[in-house]
């Protein structure tokens, strides 16, 4: 049986994540462009997965909504998340359909926020960054305050560079109407300011997990 395009992407992502860390850098070519050409559109999800894991993110590729339900259920169980906060109506509707337990209001948020699940504006393949804004019902707090930040994104949101991500937002919101808070998240919060010891979660979530849902059209026969 011929391998479908979705199977091919999933296989390449799995292979990319199994690869060892980056090899020692070759002698630099100072005449070369600062940034190489961006990956082809079919390679963006693979490039993002590699970059995202490289900066400390936890990556899950979801072939369907049902697969996302299974992945999130297992993640909650493995991480022992008792209080997953979800405030965006579309995400609430999705989790209700999958019979997943979550906290849909702010009750006990400051005391019991183990994790927050949000959407995002875009994913940047080159840096493995997630572009979030304060325009959604998650607001500013849900991606920053809980110990773990979970994100549900679609493959159609993956772009090559930061400039492409900002252009997506310009198109979505219109010129001069960007949300009051726009932030790039590259891996979990970390700092080494104190005695040069790396500490996770000092200024934000200690763990960042992304569930990338394949929303590409199904191939026609």
N, C-alpha and C positions, 0 to 999 in steps of 0.2 A: 504494500500500500504506500502510495506517495506521501511524503511528509507535508502536512499543511503549513501555511505561513505562520499560524499561531504556534504550532508545534516547533517550528524552526526557531522562532523568537525565544520560546521558553527554553529550548535546549541550549541556545547560545548564552542566555542569561545564566543558566545553571553552570555551564562550562566556565563562563567568565568569573563567577563567584568562587569557583574551585581553584582558580589559578593562584599561584603564590604571589607574594607582594611584588611591587615593581622592581625591576632589575636596576643595578647601578646606572646612573645617568651617563650617557656617552659624552664625549667632548663636545661642548656647545658649538653650534654654527651661528656666529653672530650676524651673518648676512641673511639668515632665514627669517621669515615673519615671526613676530612675537607669539601669535597663536596659529596653530595649523588649521587647515580647512576643517570646518565642522563635519561631524559624521553625517552620512546619508540618513534620510528620515527613517529608514527601516532599522538603522543601527542606534538610534537615539536611546531607546529603552535599555539596550545593552550597555551603552556608554554611561548612562545615568546610574545604572545598578552598580557598575564598577566604581564610579566616583563616589557614590553615596556610601558604600561599604568602606571605602578607603578612609573617609572622614569619620567613621565610627557609627554610622547608621545601621539599623537592622532592617533588612529588605525582604519583602514577601511579594511574589508575583502571583496574581489571582487571575485565572483563566475565565472566571465567571463570577456572578454574584454568589452563587452557591459555594463556590470555592472560597470566596472571601469570608462567608459565614464560618466555614470550617476552620480557616486559618485564624480568624479572630477568636473563635471559641477556644482553640488550642492555646493561643497566645495568652489569653486571660487565665486559663488554667495553669499554664507553666509559670507565669509571673505572679500567680495568686492575687489577681486584681479583683478586689471586692467592690470597688467604687469607681466605675468608668463613667465619666461625665460626658454627655453628648447634648449639645444645645441647638444644633442646626436642624431645622425641620426635615430636610431631605435625608439627612443621616439618621434621624430618629425613625422616619418611615422605613428606611432600608433595614435598620436593625430590628424593628418590629416584625418585618416580613421574615427575618431569619430567626425569630424567637430568641434574640440575644438580650441579656439583662443589662440595663444601663440606668444611670441617673439622669433624668431629663430636665431637672430644675437645679436651682442653686442651694437647695437644702443641704447643710453640712459640708459645703464645698471647701471652705477654708480648713476645716478639721480633717476631712476624710478624702480629699482628692488624690486618689492613687494615680489616676491617669485621665487624660482628656483626649477625645477623638475629634478631629477637625477635618475640614476640607482644606484646599490650598488654591492659590491662583495659578501656579505653574511650577514645573520642575526643570532645573537647569542641568543639562547633561554634563557640560564641561567641568563644573565644580561640585556636582552632587548636592546642590543646594535646593531648598524648598522655599518658594516665595509665598508668604502668607500676608494677609492684610486684616485690618479691623472692620472690614465691610460686612462680614458674615455675622450670623447670630452667635458665633463663638466669641466674638469681640476680641479684645486684647489679652484677656487673662487666661483663656483655656489652653493656649499654646505655650504659656510661660509658667504658670503657677504649679500645676500638678507635677509629681515626680517623674511621670512618663508622658511623653507627647506622642500620640498615635495619629497618623495621617492617612486618609483615603484619597487617592488620586487616580486619574485615568491616564492611559497611555497617550491620549490625544493632548494632554497637558505638557508633555515633555518637549522642551525646546533645546536648541544647541547652546545658546549663550544668554547672559543676563540681559543684554539689549533686546533679545527676542522676547524674553519674559515680560519686560517692561512695555514692549510694543503690544503684547497681548492685553495687558491691563489698559493701555490707552484705548485700544479698540473696544474693550468691554465697557469701560466707564466714560469714555469720551475725553477730549482734550481739556486739561485744567480741572478735571473732576475726580482725580485719584483719591482713594481713601486716605484718611488722616494718618493712618499707621500702615506702613509697608515695610516688611522685614524679610531678610534672607537668612534662613537657618541652614547652617552647614554642620551637621552632626550634633551630638548632645552638648549641653553647656559644659564648658571645662575651663579651668584656669590653673596657672602655675605661679601665681603671684607670691604665694607664701612659701618661702624657702625652696622655690623651684620644684615643688612637689605637685604633680598633676592631680587635680581634684575634679571629679565630675559632679555636676549638679549645683555648683556654687551660685550661679546666677540664673538658673533656669532648669529645665528638665534634665534629669540624669541619664535618661534613655530616650532615644528617638527611633520610632519604628514606622516604616512606610509600607502600606498595602497598595500595590499598583495594580489596578483593575484594567484588564484588557477590554477596551471599548471599540476596537477596530471592527469594521463591518465583516460579517462572516463571508468567506470566499464563496463565490457562486460556482455552481457545477459547470 
